[in-house]
Amino acid sequence: HTPYGPEFKRTRTAWEAHRPKVIEDAKKIAADMKDERVKKMVAEGQVPEIVALIAYLNSLK
């Protein structure tokens, strides 16, 4: 299960299609974090595991 719906099928094409939404969500999550390394990674377009985990947990609400 991912927070981005069943259409995200772990393929490169699906990742590229959903990347803008993923990065947008990651930026919202990272904005509240204290770790500057995480904030920098997200600003550079990466999604650290902790941010992905928080996004997943938020999707379960």
Secondary structure, DSSP 8 states (H G I E B T S, - for coil): --TT-TT--S-HHHHHHHHHHHHHHHHHHHHT---HHHHHHHHTT---HHHHHHHHHHHT-
